[in-house]
Structure formats: C-alpha cells, structure tokens
Amino acid sequence: MSTTPDSVVRTYIATHREAFLGELAEWLRIPSVSADPERSGDVERSARWLAAKLRETGFPVAEVWPTAGAPAVFAEWPSDDPDAPTVLVYGHHDVQPAAREDGWDGDPFEPEIRDGRMYARGAADDKGQVFFHTLGVRAHLAATGRSTPAVHLKLLVEGEEEAGSPHFADLVRAHAGRLACDTVIVSDTGMWDEDTPTVCTGMRGLVDCQVDLRGPDRDVHSGSFGGAVPNPATEAARLAAGLHDADGRVAVPGFYDGVVELTERERELFARLPFDEKRWLRTARSYAASGEAGHSTLERVWARPTAEVNGIGGGYQGPGGKTIVPASAQLKLSFRLVAGQDTETVQRLVADWIAARVPDGIRHEITFWGATRPCLTPLDHPALGALTRAMGRAFGKEVLFTREGGSGPAADLQDVLGVPVLFLGISVPSDGWHSVNEKVELDLLLKGVETSAYLWSEFTTL
C-alpha cells in the first residue's frame, strides 16, 4: 500500500467519509435562514453548532461573535511553527429561504443522498463548502504527522451573507486584529463544471443608485402644457439612452480611468474554457449577446466594468391613455466595477454626469446605496500558485482560471485586512444555488476536502 502524503490523505478521507457526511447532514437540518426574522433562533443555533464542531475538530479557539444582526463564528488553530504564514478561511452558515411547496422533491432541510449527490438547502451554498475544511485539516495532520496545522489557520463564518452582509464590514473592522492574516481563502464559490477545475481570481465591485426626477408640482394636461414644460419621464429616458456610446462603453467621463486591463495571458486562459455561447444565452433567457465592443462575452461579465438600467418609470402606467406631463420619474442604475476603480470616485463621476445632463426645470436627487469594492488577485501571485497546486493535486488535472461577475463581501476582507483574497470552491452550476433541489456533488465535495488537506503545506513553500 502506498504511503505517500497524497495517498494518506485519500485513505483518511475515504475512511472518514460517512461520518463527515453524517455531520454535514446534521448541520444542514438547521434552517438558518437569515432573511426570515422567525428563523433568527435557528441562525443562532447554527452558529453554536459550528463552533462546537470546530472545537471537536481540534480548533483550540472557536467563538460565536454577535453582530447587530445574525452571529458569525470565529475559530483559530495556531501552528507550532511561529514563522508559519497565517491564512483566514471565509464562508457563511446562513442559507436562502426554502420550502417544499416551492417545488422541492423533498423537505429542503432533511438532507437526502441520491445518485452521488446530497440534496438540501445549504449543501453547496455554503455549509458544504465551509464544512469540508474540517475534514481537510484532519487529513492534513494525518498526512504530515503534525499535531498542529502547517499554517496559523483561522476561520470566519458569517451569518448574514444571504441577507446582504449588512453588518459584515463593521464586524471585520471591529476584529481586524484577531483576523489579521497573510491571505484570505473564500470558500463560497464554484468551478466551471464537473470536468473543469477552476479557481476564481476576482470579483467585480458594485455601485448602485436611484435617480428621482421632478418636473411640475403635479401631473399637468399635455395639451395645455406639453411641449412647453420639461417632462421628467422624457429626461429619465434620455439619461438611460445616454448611458452608453455606440460601442457599448459607459459614457460617464472618467469612468474607465485606472481600470486594470486584462493581460494577454488572462485572455488566452479565458478562451480555453469550454464556453458554449448558445447554451449560455439559453441560461440567460436572451436571444443575443451584447456589450462593449472588442471583448468576448466572458470578458464582459468577468473583467469589464458595466452600467445597467435596472428600472425606469414615471407617469401613467394604467390601461389606456392619460394625456399628461407627469410630475415625476425614476431611474435605477447599477455599475459593476473592476480592479483599479474606486467606488467613491465612481459615485462622484455618476452624480456629476447626471447633474450636467438634467435641464432647467427638472429637480433631481440621487440616492446611492452601499458600495462594494472590486477585488483581484494577479495570476502570478505566489498564494494563488499554492492554491492552484493544491487543487491540481486533488483533481489530477490542470486548473484553469475564472472571475466572478457578481459582487460579495470578499472585498471587505481585502480592504480592511490589506491582503490578497483567493477563492476555493467546488460547487458547479447545476448545484442550484438559491433554487429548488439545491445539491452538492459528493465526489467534488470530497475533492474540496482533499484540496484543503494539501493547501496548508503548499502555503509553507511560499
């Protein structure tokens, strides 16, 4: 029998597989829905369950951290090597709402294993991807003969991610000293597909706002006043139409200043992914691809900044006609940002652009909501190399790279802690995050365990 470190890891995982899945199922039975006030006790129970399980795993420190909303869990397992790097793993223990009447085949909070998959709310997003680190660190110790991890290992498991992380930035700032680390690993992400292991290298940021436009003090007759007073609905349409130029670029002056452009290496790696644009369009329920000229679809959704009209309204919306100049109109806009863009700068640029285009007689007000900064780890970063090697060992394949078009709390960790953020996830698009019959592929879940087991030794080579 082989006794290489990798074979020891695989044997350890196989031996403890059933116990690991049983414990995960126990956690999944707790309906920790952070968006439902009636489930606040369950979210608290989920946090206490995880803290107890982490102490049982071997973490000498495992604490429930209260917030103004739902609690988070912090755990720490120092290495006996004082010079070892410090790694913080981020995930979340809250889940999306789910009920059988939504269309689930069974009770969403009663895990069921069928055809090599575990079905339950949170199986992939995100309890399964948090929990694989518990078996991973034990397999790491078994393979290395250590009594402590090769790194100073910390975990921060949030309880409000599915509710928008309203208190997360404050939590990180309040505990920045205890969360200090050299690298953050976000285990709340996924891979390209079952056959293509990938690592996400960045997430876009977000700025969104509402523009309220007011003209006459009340709706007025379009025959008596139309064509002679400014129409706020017309101005909302003009703002929306002027948001992009003929090449699909955002028309706000200065918007692209500082944008970190894709390297040729990144473009080449994106192009190697097995992307089927027709299939992607079917998923998007769209009939054509569109966007900034000179960029592929994947580049547009992962690595280019965008502007979208999320909603536009004003005036009469009922059946038939109503001949008025409406008193008010409204526009909702969102801007996805990439590395090199600053949220406050973009807010100022957008506000200035709108102010310059609104004519006399139209009063306007802009309300910006919470902003999220973009984050990006360069392909040549040593920590990314360590993660890629660990994942390659687990999957036995070349690991490719993606980015995430959406936004999340990872940027708060990057901004407050001042360290690179990496993404380790094994979920695949078919797992049905936020949908009915959410599941996790058990073979991939165990590959996540294996990647975690290799990762901590790989970080000591940096």
C-alpha positions in Angstrom: 0.0 0.0 0.0 1.3 3.4 -1.0 2.2 5.7 1.9 2.9 9.0 0.0 1.3 12.1 1.6 -1.3 12.2 -1.1 -2.3 8.6 -0.7 -2.5 9.0 3.1 -4.8 12.0 2.6 -7.1 10.0 0.2 -7.2 7.0 2.6 -8.0 9.2 5.5 -10.8 10.9 3.6 -12.3 7.6 2.5 -12.2 6.2 6.0 -14.0 9.2 7.5 -16.3 9.9 4.6 -19.5 8.5 6.1 -19.0 10.3 9.5 -18.2 13.5 7.7 -21.4 13.4 5.6 -23.5 12.5 8.6 -22.2 15.5 10.5 -22.8 17.8 7.5 -26.4 16.5 7.2 -26.9 17.3 10.9 -25.8 20.9 10.3 -28.0 21.1 7.1 -31.1 20.2 9.2 -30.8 23.6 11.0 -32.8 26.0 8.9 -30.6 29.0 9.3 -32.4 31.4 7.0 -31.0 34.8 7.9 -33.6 36.8 5.8 -36.5 35.4 7.9 -36.8 37.0 11.4 -38.7 34.0 12.6 -35.6 31.9 11.9 -33.2 34.1 13.9 -33.1 31.4 16.7 -32.1 28.8 14.1 -29.3 31.0 12.8 -28.0 31.3 16.3 -28.3 27.6 16.7 -26.4 27.0 13.5 -23.5 29.2 14.8 -23.4 27.4 18.1 -23.4 24.0 16.4 -20.5 25.0 14.1 -18.4 26.5 17.0 -18.9 23.2 18.9 -17.9 21.1 15.9 -14.8 23.2 15.2 -13.7 22.7 18.8 -14.3 18.9 18.4 -12.2 19.1 15.2 -9.3 20.4 17.2 -9.5 24.2 17.0 -8.5 25.4 20.4 -10.4 28.6 19.8 -14.0 28.6 18.5 -16.2 31.5 19.4 -19.6 32.9 18.4 -19.3 36.5 17.5 -22.5 38.6 17.9 -23.4 41.4 15.5 -26.2 43.8 15.3 -27.9 41.1 13.2 -27.0 37.4 13.0 -23.9 35.9 14.7 -20.7 34.9 13.0 -18.3 32.1 14.1 -14.6 32.7 14.5 -12.1 29.8 15.0 -8.3 29.7 15.3 -5.7 26.9 15.3 -2.2 28.3 15.6 0.7 26.4 14.1 3.5 25.2 16.4 5.8 27.0 13.8 5.9 30.6 14.9 7.1 31.7 11.5 4.3 29.9 9.6 2.0 32.1 7.4 -1.5 32.9 8.6 -4.5 32.0 6.5 -8.1 33.1 7.1 -10.9 31.0 5.6 -14.2 32.8 4.9 -17.6 31.3 4.4 -21.2 31.7 5.7 -23.5 29.5 7.6 -26.8 31.2 6.7 -28.9 29.9 3.8 -31.6 31.1 1.4 -35.3 30.5 2.3 -36.7 27.1 1.1 -40.0 25.3 1.4 -41.3 22.0 -0.1 -44.1 23.9 -1.7 -41.6 25.9 -3.8 -41.1 22.8 -5.9 -38.6 20.7 -3.9 -38.8 17.0 -4.3 -38.5 16.6 -0.5 -38.0 18.6 2.7 -35.2 21.1 1.9 -34.0 20.8 5.4 -33.9 17.0 5.5 -30.8 16.0 3.6 -31.1 13.2 1.1 -28.4 11.4 -0.8 -29.3 10.2 -4.3 -27.1 9.2 -7.2 -23.9 10.5 -5.6 -25.4 13.9 -4.7 -26.6 15.3 -1.4 -29.8 17.4 -1.7 -30.6 20.1 0.9 -30.7 23.8 1.3 -27.1 24.9 2.0 -25.5 21.7 0.7 -23.4 23.8 -1.7 -24.1 27.3 -0.6 -22.4 27.4 1.7 -22.4 24.9 4.5 -20.9 22.1 2.4 -18.0 24.3 1.3 -17.3 25.5 4.8 -17.5 22.1 6.3 -15.1 20.4 4.0 -12.3 22.3 5.8 -13.0 20.4 9.0 -12.1 17.0 7.4 -9.4 18.6 5.3 -7.4 19.9 8.2 -7.6 16.5 9.9 -6.4 14.8 6.8 -3.6 17.3 6.6 -2.5 16.4 10.1 -2.7 12.7 9.3 -0.5 13.0 6.2 2.1 15.3 7.7 2.3 13.7 11.2 1.8 17.2 12.7 -0.2 18.0 15.8 -1.0 21.5 14.5 -1.6 22.8 11.0 1.4 23.9 8.9 -0.2 27.4 8.9 -1.8 29.6 11.5 -5.3 28.7 10.5 -8.3 31.0 11.1 -12.0 30.7 10.1 -14.6 33.4 9.9 -18.0 32.1 9.0 -20.6 34.8 8.6 -24.3 34.6 9.4 -25.8 37.2 7.2 -24.3 36.7 3.7 -27.7 35.7 2.2 -29.2 38.9 3.7 -26.6 41.1 2.0 -23.9 41.1 4.8 -25.3 44.4 6.3 -23.0 44.2 9.4 -20.0 42.3 7.9 -17.7 45.2 7.2 -18.2 46.5 10.8 -17.5 43.1 12.2 -14.3 42.8 10.2 -13.2 46.3 11.3 -14.0 45.6 14.9 -12.0 42.4 15.0 -9.3 43.3 12.5 -6.5 42.5 15.0 -7.7 39.0 15.6 -8.5 38.5 11.9 -5.0 39.6 10.8 -3.6 37.2 8.2 -1.4 36.9 5.1 -4.0 35.5 2.8 -7.8 35.1 2.8 -9.4 32.0 1.2 -13.1 32.4 0.3 -14.9 29.1 0.2 -18.2 30.4 -1.2 -17.7 30.0 -4.9 -17.6 27.3 -7.5 -15.9 25.7 -10.5 -16.6 26.0 -14.2 -18.1 22.5 -14.4 -17.7 18.9 -13.2 -14.8 18.2 -15.6 -13.0 21.6 -15.4 -11.4 22.5 -12.1 -11.0 26.3 -11.9 -10.0 28.9 -9.4 -11.7 32.3 -9.4 -9.2 35.2 -9.2 -11.5 38.1 -8.7 -14.9 39.7 -8.2 -16.4 42.8 -9.5 -17.4 45.7 -7.3 -20.8 47.4 -7.3 -22.2 50.9 -7.1 -26.0 51.4 -7.5 -28.3 54.3 -7.1 -31.8 55.7 -7.7 -32.3 59.0 -9.5 -35.6 60.8 -8.7 -36.6 63.4 -11.3 -39.3 66.0 -10.6 -40.9 68.5 -13.1 -44.2 70.1 -12.5 -45.5 70.1 -8.9 -48.3 67.8 -10.1 -49.3 66.0 -13.3 -50.5 68.6 -15.9 -52.5 68.4 -19.1 -50.3 67.5 -22.1 -52.5 69.6 -24.5 -52.2 72.7 -22.4 -48.6 72.4 -21.2 -46.9 69.6 -23.2 -44.0 70.8 -25.3 -43.7 73.9 -23.2 -42.5 72.5 -19.9 -39.8 69.9 -19.2 -41.0 66.3 -18.9 -39.2 64.2 -16.2 -40.2 60.9 -17.9 -38.5 62.1 -21.1 -35.4 63.1 -19.2 -35.2 59.7 -17.5 -35.4 58.1 -20.9 -32.6 60.4 -22.2 -30.4 59.6 -19.2 -30.9 55.9 -19.8 -30.3 56.2 -23.5 -27.1 58.2 -23.0 -25.6 55.8 -20.5 -23.6 54.0 -23.3 -21.9 55.1 -26.5 -22.3 53.3 -29.9 -19.6 50.8 -28.9 -21.3 49.8 -25.7 -18.9 51.7 -23.5 -20.1 53.6 -20.4 -20.4 57.2 -21.4 -19.7 58.7 -18.0 -16.5 60.8 -18.4 -13.6 59.3 -16.3 -15.4 56.0 -15.7 -12.6 53.9 -17.1 -9.7 55.8 -15.5 -7.5 53.4 -13.7 -9.2 50.2 -14.9 -6.8 47.2 -14.8 -6.9 45.8 -18.2 -6.8 42.1 -18.9 -3.4 40.7 -19.8 -2.9 38.6 -22.9 -2.3 35.6 -20.7 -5.7 36.1 -18.9 -7.5 36.4 -22.2 -5.8 33.3 -23.5 -6.8 31.3 -20.4 -10.4 32.6 -20.6 -10.6 31.5 -24.2 -9.5 27.9 -23.2 -12.6 27.4 -21.1 -15.3 25.2 -22.7 -17.7 28.1 -23.2 -20.8 27.5 -25.3 -22.3 30.9 -26.0 -25.6 29.5 -27.3 -26.1 27.4 -24.1 -25.1 30.5 -22.1 -27.8 32.5 -23.9 -30.4 29.9 -23.1 -29.5 30.2 -19.4 -29.7 34.0 -19.7 -33.1 33.7 -21.4 -31.7 36.0 -24.0 -31.7 36.0 -27.8 -28.4 37.7 -28.5 -25.1 38.6 -26.8 -24.4 42.3 -26.4 -22.0 44.7 -24.7 -18.7 46.5 -25.0 -17.1 46.1 -28.4 -13.8 44.4 -28.6 -14.4 41.9 -25.8 -15.7 38.4 -25.6 -18.8 37.5 -23.6 -16.8 36.1 -20.7 -14.5 39.2 -20.6 -17.6 41.4 -20.5 -19.2 39.7 -17.5 -15.9 39.0 -15.6 -13.4 41.7 -16.3 -15.0 44.8 -17.7 -16.9 47.5 -15.9 -20.6 47.9 -16.8 -23.6 50.1 -16.4 -27.2 48.8 -16.3 -30.6 50.4 -16.2 -32.3 48.3 -13.5 -35.6 50.1 -13.7 -37.2 53.1 -15.2 -40.6 54.5 -14.5 -42.8 57.6 -14.4 -46.2 58.9 -15.3 -49.3 56.9 -16.1 -49.0 53.1 -16.2 -52.6 52.0 -16.2 -54.8 50.8 -19.0 -55.5 53.1 -22.0 -54.1 56.5 -22.3 -53.8 59.5 -20.0 -52.6 62.7 -21.7 -50.4 64.2 -19.1 -46.9 65.6 -18.5 -46.0 63.6 -15.3 -44.8 65.3 -12.2 -42.0 62.8 -11.6 -40.0 59.9 -12.9 -37.5 57.5 -11.5 -34.4 55.7 -12.8 -32.5 52.9 -11.0 -28.9 52.3 -12.2 -26.1 49.9 -11.2 -22.4 49.9 -12.1 -20.2 46.8 -11.9 -16.6 47.8 -11.2 -13.3 46.1 -11.8 -9.8 46.4 -10.2 -8.5 49.9 -10.4 -11.9 51.6 -9.9 -12.8 53.3 -6.7 -16.4 53.3 -5.5 -16.5 56.8 -4.1 -14.9 58.2 -7.3 -17.4 56.4 -9.5 -20.3 57.7 -7.4 -19.0 61.3 -7.8 -18.5 60.8 -11.6 -22.0 59.5 -12.0 -23.5 62.3 -9.9 -21.6 64.9 -12.0 -22.7 63.3 -15.2 -26.4 63.3 -14.3 -26.3 66.8 -13.0 -24.7 68.1 -16.2 -27.5 66.4 -18.3 -30.6 67.4 -16.3 -32.1 70.5 -17.9 -33.5 73.6 -16.1 -36.9 72.9 -14.6 -36.1 69.4 -13.6 -35.1 68.9 -10.0 -33.2 65.7 -9.3 -32.0 63.7 -6.3 -29.5 60.8 -6.4 -29.5 58.2 -3.6 -26.6 55.8 -3.6 -26.8 52.6 -1.6 -24.0 50.6 -0.1 -21.0 50.2 -2.4 -18.8 47.1 -2.8 -15.2 47.4 -4.0 -13.8 45.0 -6.6 -11.0 42.6 -5.8 -8.5 40.8 -8.0 -5.5 38.5 -7.4 -2.9 38.5 -10.2 -2.2 35.2 -11.9 1.5 35.4 -10.8 0.7 35.8 -7.1 2.5 33.1 -5.0 -0.5 32.4 -2.9 -2.6 31.8 -6.0 0.1 29.4 -7.1 -0.1 27.5 -3.9 -3.9 27.1 -4.2 -3.7 26.1 -7.8 -1.1 23.4 -7.0 -3.2 22.0 -4.2 -6.3 21.8 -6.4 -4.3 20.3 -9.2 -3.1 17.5 -6.8 -6.6 16.8 -5.8 -8.2 16.7 -9.2 -5.2 15.4 -11.2 -5.9 18.0 -13.9 -4.7 21.3 -15.0 -6.5 24.1 -13.1 -7.8 27.0 -15.2 -9.0 30.4 -14.0 -12.3 32.3 -13.9 -13.6 35.5 -12.4 -16.9 36.3 -10.8 -19.2 38.8 -12.4 -21.1 39.5 -9.3 -20.1 41.1 -6.0 -19.7 40.0 -2.4 -18.2 40.6 1.0 -14.7 39.4 -0.1 -13.8 43.0 -0.9 -14.4 44.0 2.7 -11.8 41.4 3.8 -9.3 42.7 1.2 -9.9 46.3 2.1 -9.8 46.0 5.9 -7.1 43.4 6.2 -5.0 44.5 3.3 -4.2 41.0 2.0 -4.9 39.1 -1.2 -8.2 37.2 -1.4 -8.3 33.8 -3.1 -11.3 31.7 -3.9 -11.6 27.9 -3.3 -14.9 26.3 -4.2 -16.0 23.0 -5.7 -19.7 23.8 -6.5 -20.8 23.6 -10.1 -23.6 25.5 -11.9 -26.0 22.5 -11.7 -26.0 22.7 -7.9 -28.9 25.1 -8.0 -27.8 27.8 -5.6 -30.9 29.7 -4.3 -33.1 27.4 -6.3 -35.2 24.3 -5.6 -33.5 21.0 -5.1 -30.1 22.5 -4.2 -27.4 19.8 -4.1 -23.7 19.1 -3.9 -21.8 16.5 -5.9 -20.3 14.3 -3.3 -17.2 13.4 -5.4 -16.5 17.1 -5.8 -17.2 17.8 -2.2 -14.5 15.3 -1.2 -12.1 16.8 -3.8 -12.7 20.0 -1.8 -11.7 18.2 1.3 -8.6 16.9 -0.5 -7.6 20.3 -1.8 -7.9 21.7 1.7 -5.7 18.9 3.1 -2.9 19.8 0.6 -3.3 23.5 0.8 -1.8 24.2 4.2 1.5 22.5 3.3 1.6 24.3 -0.1 1.5 27.6 1.7 4.6 26.9 3.6 6.6 26.8 0.3 5.9 30.5 -0.4 
